[in-house]
Amino acid sequence: MRQRAARLVVAGALLAVACARTAASYHASAAERAAVRDQIGAMLVRSAANWNRGDLDAFVADYLPGDTTTFVGGRGILRGTAPIRSAYAPRFAPGGVRDSLSFVLLDVDPLAPDVVNVIARYVLARHVAGRDSVTATGPTSLVMRRVEGRWRIVHDHSS
């Protein structure tokens, strides 16, 4: 039993070292970083446009389908795109309040060739009496993966 536990500890340590080396050894070039930043910026503009025109399915399509995708917000952790969609659905229903969405992209940090950490600020605004009034704003941190050429959200923490 002790030998098995020792092997597991050694295997875990080797895995941790290998992961740390891989993460530490990846450095995107300035051109790669700029290209990825442009791609993520365009994705956020498209996502906000989907929200603003009331297309819930298109908005949620920016999340990677499956039960491993997570959203962390004021109501806790949601796992999977179906619960994420359900959480947003009342805002898209007739009579729902869905202010205009935009994003301010702050940072894009490539972690691996097809994985990035994105930090942005979301802004919700309501058009009242000929002017926009910000109703909510806050940070959002996204971990995104490029799958089949498309950047998809795998973890969203917005507050």
C-alpha positions, 0 to 999 in steps of 0.5 A: 500500500505504501509503495502504491501511495509513493508511486502516486505521489511521484507520478503527481510530482512528475506531472506537475513539473511537466505541466509547469515546464510546458506552461512556462516555456510557451511564449507567444511572439508579439505578432501572435499576441496581436493577432489573438488580441484582434481575434478575441476583440472581434469575438467580443464585438460579435458576442455583444451584437448578438446580445443587443439584437436579442439572439440568445442562441448566437450569444450562448454559441460563444461558449464551448458546448458541454458540461465542462464549460463554467460560468461564475457570477453572483448566483454561484457556479453554473456548469454546462451551456444549458444552465448558462443559457437558462440563466440568461433566458429571462432577459431575452424573453418578451418583457425581459430587461436586457440593456445594451452590452459592450466590452472593453478589452483589457488584456489577452494573455496566450497561455498555450497556442490555443488557450488564452486568458482574457480580462475585460470589462463589460458595460450594460447601458440603457438608452433613456431620453436621448442618451445612454445611462450605464446600468452595470459594469464590472470585470469579466475574466474568460478562459478561451480555447480555439476549437476548429478555428473558433475561439470559445469560452470555457470559463467565464467569471463575471462580477 
